[in-house]
Amino acid sequence: MKFLEVPSLSHLSAFLNEIDSGDSIVTGRLEAYTCKTAGSDKKLYKSLNAQYELLAKSPDFPELGISPFGPLTLSTSRRTFISLVCTLNAAFPDYDFSSIKPEQFKKEPNLRLVANHINSVLGSVVSDYAAFSGKMWTVLEEEIRIRECDIYSYIESEADPFSEEGSIWSMNYFFFNKKLRRLVFLTCRCISKTVRRQLDNALTMSDEEEGDWGWSIEDQIAEDMDMEL
């Protein structure tokens, strides 16, 4: 998946960055990706495609015939699933989503329900949300033809950024236009201020301790060399 630099989406993302919500911080972004595979994505696609093609043919895994993407016996269904996996890998490079399962995604029934959920969640944290909302849905229609999209959501697991200590809630939607071979990923999560502050302090203390430890070792080596001379 290749990240696409879209100024209108970057502008919207700026409004979703570090929103103060009382005892918590809300952060989110809107990003566009092309579904063309290249580099590491191509290698992952080949690996997952072969894996699920084999599993889908086995009578021991009948559930693969009714995945959120359609029967995984079909290459088009597998391609959609793998495209979303690659999108998560691209959006969160510090994490590896290559082992997540198809059932960790959900195909949303329609745009209206998704829009209502997004408006409800963001409307409670974004100031002047009416203006933001109007701009957001207009941009999504312009960039991805949102009414033509299949919409998927991601169900968080224990090994992703949405389950880290301090996370209160998250939402992750993929607006996937197969004709355009592009998608827009909307991700947003709420983090406890208290836990975040504790984690930041712990990280700072850890960095300071590593720095002090490294300096003391260098001093010791120099001292040992002086003694030998």
FENZI-V269507 format. One record per residue. N is the residue number from 1. OMEGA is omega in radians with two decimals (none if undefined). BURIAL is + if it has 16 or more other C-alpha atoms within 10 Angstrom, else -. Layout:
N,OMEGA,BURIAL + N,OMEGA,BURIAL
This chain:
1,3.14,+ + 2,3.10,+ + 3,3.13,- + 4,3.12,- + 5,-3.12,- + 6,-3.07,- + 7,-3.11,- + 8,3.09,+ + 9,3.09,+ + 10,3.12,- + 11,3.11,- + 12,-3.13,+ + 13,-3.14,+ + 14,3.12,- + 15,-3.09,- + 16,-3.07,+ + 17,3.05,- + 18,3.08,- + 19,3.11,+ + 20,-3.11,- + 21,3.13,- + 22,-3.12,- + 23,-3.07,- + 24,3.07,+ + 25,3.08,+ + 26,3.12,+ + 27,-3.12,+ + 28,3.11,+ + 29,3.07,+ + 30,-3.07,+ + 31,3.11,+ + 32,3.12,+ + 33,2.97,+ + 34,-3.07,+ + 35,3.08,+ + 36,-3.13,- + 37,3.12,- + 38,3.08,- + 39,-3.09,- + 40,3.10,- + 41,-3.12,+ + 42,3.11,- + 43,3.12,- + 44,3.13,+ + 45,-3.13,+ + 46,-3.12,- + 47,-3.11,- + 48,3.14,+ + 49,3.12,+ + 50,-3.12,- + 51,-3.08,- + 52,3.04,+ + 53,3.12,+ + 54,-3.13,- + 55,-3.09,+ + 56,3.14,+ + 57,-3.10,- + 58,3.09,- + 59,-3.12,- + 60,-3.10,- + 61,-3.12,- + 62,-3.11,- + 63,-3.14,- + 64,3.09,+ + 65,-3.10,- + 66,3.14,- + 67,3.09,+ + 68,-3.08,+ + 69,-3.04,+ + 70,-3.12,+ + 71,-3.14,+ + 72,2.95,+ + 73,3.14,+ + 74,-3.13,- + 75,3.14,- + 76,3.11,- + 77,3.12,+ + 78,-3.12,+ + 79,3.12,+ + 80,3.12,+ + 81,-3.08,+ + 82,3.10,+ + 83,3.13,+ + 84,3.07,+ + 85,-3.14,+ + 86,3.09,+ + 87,3.11,+ + 88,3.11,+ + 89,-3.13,+ + 90,-3.10,+ + 91,-3.12,+ + 92,-3.04,- + 93,3.11,- + 94,-3.11,- + 95,3.11,- + 96,-3.10,- + 97,-3.02,+ + 98,-3.11,- + 99,3.14,- + 100,-3.03,- + 101,3.12,- + 102,-3.11,+ + 103,3.06,- + 104,3.02,- + 105,3.08,+ + 106,3.03,+ + 107,-3.09,+ + 108,-3.05,+ + 109,3.14,- + 110,-3.10,- + 111,-3.08,+ + 112,-3.13,- + 113,3.12,- + 114,-3.13,+ + 115,3.12,- + 116,3.14,- + 117,3.14,- + 118,3.14,+ + 119,3.14,- + 120,-3.10,- + 121,-3.08,- + 122,3.13,+ + 123,-3.13,- + 124,-3.07,- + 125,-3.11,+ + 126,3.10,+ + 127,-3.10,- + 128,-3.05,- + 129,-3.13,- + 130,3.13,- + 131,3.13,- + 132,-3.11,+ + 133,3.13,+ + 134,3.12,- + 135,-3.08,- + 136,-3.09,+ + 137,3.07,- + 138,3.13,- + 139,3.14,+ + 140,3.10,+ + 141,-3.14,- + 142,-3.01,- + 143,-2.97,+ + 144,-3.06,+ + 145,-2.91,+ + 146,3.14,+ + 147,3.12,- + 148,-2.99,- + 149,2.78,+ + 150,-3.09,+ + 151,3.12,+ + 152,3.02,+ + 153,-3.13,+ + 154,3.11,+ + 155,-3.02,- + 156,3.09,+ + 157,-3.06,- + 158,-3.03,- + 159,3.13,- + 160,-3.07,- + 161,-3.09,- + 162,3.13,+ + 163,3.14,- + 164,3.11,- + 165,3.13,- + 166,3.12,+ + 167,-3.11,+ + 168,3.05,- + 169,3.08,- + 170,2.97,+ + 171,-3.07,+ + 172,-3.12,+ + 173,3.07,+ + 174,3.06,+ + 175,-2.93,+ + 176,3.09,+ + 177,-3.07,+ + 178,-3.13,- + 179,3.14,- + 180,-3.04,- + 181,3.11,- + 182,3.03,+ + 183,3.00,+ + 184,-3.12,+ + 185,3.05,+ + 186,3.12,+ + 187,-3.12,+ + 188,3.09,+ + 189,-3.11,+ + 190,-3.05,+ + 191,3.10,+ + 192,3.10,+ + 193,-3.09,+ + 194,-3.12,- + 195,3.13,- + 196,3.13,+ + 197,3.12,- + 198,-3.14,- + 199,3.11,- + 200,3.13,- + 201,3.13,- + 202,3.13,- + 203,3.12,- + 204,3.13,- + 205,3.13,- + 206,3.13,- + 207,-3.13,- + 208,3.14,- + 209,3.11,- + 210,3.13,- + 211,3.13,- + 212,-3.12,- + 213,3.13,- + 214,-3.13,- + 215,-3.10,- + 216,3.10,- + 217,3.13,- + 218,3.11,- + 219,-3.11,- + 220,3.13,- + 221,3.12,- + 222,3.14,- + 223,3.13,- + 224,-3.14,- + 225,3.10,- + 226,-3.13,- + 227,-3.13,- + 228,3.12,- + 229,none,-
